[in-house]
């Protein structure tokens, strides 16, 4: 009797209306959303901001891992996304492995753009601006060993820039002090005067790149990972159908009095309404 033929099970494609879930502690992940829209303008998106937990950078690793894994577990169960993107360097460098164990959908993380920065730098001195939690991670050490072992990588924690980006999107005025302190924090280190490339290792920071450019001067270039993250999402969703069943929206973990001030900026990113999770 001939053996039964073996057939591989067909891939189960997600519902065309299933969204991409972009998650961050605040508005920083909008920099990733902008790049994603350039590649996949038709993809439905829910942008989730854990403003109740902001900022992540001053929390312990255990606090961040538990909070992010728990929130994304509940959000995925309720929102049924096709893919989750942790658009936050701090959360990704700490909790990405745990989240991937918890969720049953693809999860894309965010890592400091040390590899492209090393390729761009001509002086061999690279600055890295991030949160306190990000810059101390062993993950960053591994990236440095793998991609910048022949460079000088100088790190500086700049938590003020997270608050500055949040204020900027709410239309509040920004003084130059936080940006000067970020530049000085790198320049004052041995070899800092030769920095020609700076890694923005927090998705909030590109939102204030113009202000940082004034503080650092025209000889310094800035590198972030948003475009690479968007490309990875596009790769993982290749061949899938997209259909918007409702307008994209932003989801927050806590109601705030200044949502009205934030709404115009969110609308510029195609997020036409706000909700509280």
C-alpha positions in Angstrom: 0.0 0.0 0.0 1.6 3.3 -1.0 2.5 5.8 1.7 0.1 8.7 2.1 1.3 11.8 0.5 2.7 14.5 2.8 1.5 18.1 2.4 2.7 21.1 4.3 0.0 23.1 6.1 -0.8 26.3 4.3 0.3 29.6 6.0 -2.6 31.2 7.8 -2.6 34.8 6.8 -3.9 37.4 9.2 -7.2 39.2 8.8 -6.6 42.2 6.4 -8.0 44.5 9.1 -5.5 43.2 11.7 -3.4 46.2 12.8 0.3 46.6 13.4 0.7 47.5 17.0 3.4 50.1 17.7 4.2 50.3 21.4 6.3 52.9 23.2 6.4 54.6 26.6 5.3 57.9 25.1 5.4 59.7 21.7 8.9 58.5 20.7 7.5 55.7 18.6 5.9 58.2 16.3 9.4 58.4 14.6 9.0 54.7 13.7 5.4 55.2 12.6 6.5 57.9 10.1 9.0 55.5 8.5 6.4 52.7 8.5 3.8 54.9 6.7 6.4 55.7 4.0 6.8 51.9 3.3 3.3 50.6 4.1 0.9 53.5 3.8 -2.0 51.1 3.6 -1.3 49.2 6.8 -3.7 49.7 9.7 -1.9 50.8 12.8 -2.7 51.2 16.5 -0.2 53.3 18.3 0.0 52.4 22.0 1.8 54.8 24.5 2.3 53.7 28.1 2.2 57.2 29.4 1.2 55.9 32.9 4.7 54.3 33.0 6.7 57.1 31.5 9.6 57.5 31.8 11.0 54.0 31.5 14.7 55.1 31.7 14.7 55.6 35.5 13.1 52.2 36.3 14.8 48.9 37.1 15.2 46.2 34.5 12.7 44.0 36.5 10.1 46.7 36.6 10.4 47.4 32.8 10.3 43.7 31.8 7.3 42.9 34.0 5.4 46.0 32.9 6.0 45.7 29.2 5.4 42.0 29.0 2.2 42.3 31.0 0.8 45.3 29.0 1.6 43.8 25.6 0.1 40.5 26.6 -3.2 42.2 27.5 -3.1 44.5 24.5 -2.5 41.7 22.1 -5.3 39.6 23.5 -7.8 42.5 23.1 -6.5 44.2 19.9 -5.5 41.1 17.9 -2.6 42.7 16.0 -0.8 40.9 13.2 2.6 42.1 14.5 3.9 44.0 17.6 6.7 46.5 17.3 8.3 47.7 20.6 9.3 51.1 19.3 11.4 51.9 22.4 15.1 51.2 22.9 14.8 50.8 26.6 12.0 48.3 26.5 13.5 46.4 23.7 17.0 46.0 25.2 15.5 44.7 28.4 12.2 43.0 27.6 12.2 41.9 24.0 13.1 38.2 24.8 10.4 38.0 27.5 7.8 39.5 25.2 8.6 37.1 22.4 8.0 34.2 24.8 4.7 35.6 25.9 3.2 36.6 22.5 2.2 34.4 19.6 2.6 37.0 16.9 5.9 38.4 15.4 7.6 41.0 17.6 10.0 43.5 16.2 12.3 45.3 18.6 14.4 48.5 18.5 18.1 48.5 19.0 20.7 51.4 19.1 21.9 52.1 15.5 25.6 51.4 16.4 26.3 49.4 13.2 25.3 52.2 10.7 27.0 54.8 12.9 30.3 52.9 12.9 30.1 52.8 9.1 29.5 56.5 8.8 32.1 57.8 11.3 35.3 59.1 9.8 36.9 60.2 13.0 36.3 56.9 14.8 34.6 58.7 17.8 30.9 57.9 18.1 28.5 59.3 20.7 25.5 57.5 22.0 22.6 59.3 23.7 20.0 57.2 25.5 18.1 56.7 28.7 20.0 55.6 31.8 18.5 52.2 31.5 19.5 51.8 27.8 23.1 52.9 28.0 24.0 50.4 30.8 22.6 47.3 29.0 24.9 44.4 28.1 23.0 44.4 24.8 24.7 47.7 23.9 28.1 46.2 25.0 27.5 43.4 22.5 26.6 45.7 19.7 29.7 47.7 20.4 32.0 44.6 20.3 30.4 43.4 17.1 30.1 46.5 15.1 32.3 49.2 16.6 35.3 47.4 18.2 37.7 49.6 16.2 35.9 52.8 17.2 35.5 54.8 20.4 31.9 54.7 21.6 31.1 57.3 24.2 27.7 57.0 26.1 25.7 59.6 27.9 22.3 59.3 29.6 20.1 62.2 28.5 16.7 61.6 30.1 15.9 65.4 29.8 15.4 64.8 26.0 12.5 62.4 26.6 10.6 65.1 28.4 11.7 67.7 25.8 10.3 65.6 23.0 7.0 65.1 24.9 6.7 68.9 25.4 7.6 69.7 21.8 4.7 67.6 20.5 2.4 69.3 22.8 3.4 72.7 21.4 5.3 73.8 24.5 8.4 76.1 24.1 11.8 74.5 24.5 14.9 76.2 25.9 18.4 75.2 24.7 19.7 74.0 28.1 18.8 70.2 27.8 20.4 70.0 24.4 23.5 71.8 25.4 23.9 69.5 28.4 23.5 66.4 26.2 26.2 67.7 23.9 28.5 68.6 26.7 28.0 65.2 28.4 29.5 63.6 25.3 32.1 66.2 24.4 33.5 66.3 28.0 34.6 62.6 27.8 38.0 61.6 26.6 37.9 61.7 22.8 34.6 63.5 22.8 35.9 66.5 21.0 36.4 64.2 17.9 32.8 62.9 17.8 31.4 63.2 14.3 28.4 60.8 14.6 25.8 60.4 17.4 23.5 57.5 17.8 20.1 58.6 19.0 19.3 55.5 21.1 15.8 56.5 22.1 13.0 56.9 19.7 12.0 60.1 21.4 15.3 61.8 20.4 14.8 62.2 16.6 11.8 64.4 17.5 14.3 67.0 18.8 17.1 66.4 16.2 16.9 70.0 15.0 17.5 71.2 18.6 20.3 68.7 19.0 21.9 69.8 15.8 22.2 73.4 17.0 23.8 72.1 20.2 26.4 69.8 18.5 27.2 71.9 15.4 27.1 71.1 11.7 30.0 68.7 11.7 28.0 66.0 13.6 25.5 63.6 12.0 22.7 61.8 13.8 21.7 58.2 13.3 18.6 56.3 14.5 17.0 53.0 13.8 13.5 54.0 12.7 14.0 53.3 9.0 15.5 49.9 9.7 12.6 48.9 12.0 10.1 49.9 9.3 11.9 47.8 6.8 11.9 44.8 9.1 8.1 45.2 9.6 7.6 45.3 5.9 9.6 42.1 5.4 7.6 40.2 8.1 4.3 41.3 6.6 5.3 40.8 2.9 2.4 39.2 1.0 -0.2 40.1 3.5 -3.3 42.0 2.6 -4.1 45.3 4.4 -7.5 46.9 4.9 -8.5 49.8 7.2 -11.8 49.0 8.8 -11.5 52.2 10.9 -9.2 55.2 11.2 -5.9 54.6 12.9 -5.7 55.8 16.5 -3.5 56.3 19.5 -4.1 54.3 22.7 -2.8 55.6 26.1 -2.6 53.8 29.4 -3.7 56.9 31.4 -6.0 59.8 30.7 -4.3 63.2 30.7 -5.5 66.8 30.8 -3.3 67.8 27.9 -4.6 65.4 25.3 -6.1 68.3 23.5 -2.7 69.8 23.1 -1.3 66.5 21.8 -4.1 65.8 19.3 -2.8 68.1 16.4 0.6 66.4 16.5 -0.9 62.9 16.5 -3.2 63.9 13.6 -0.1 64.8 11.6 1.0 61.1 11.9 -2.4 59.9 10.8 -3.8 59.1 14.3 -7.2 60.8 14.2 -8.5 59.8 17.6 -7.3 59.0 21.1 -8.5 56.3 23.5 -7.5 55.0 26.9 -6.6 51.4 27.4 
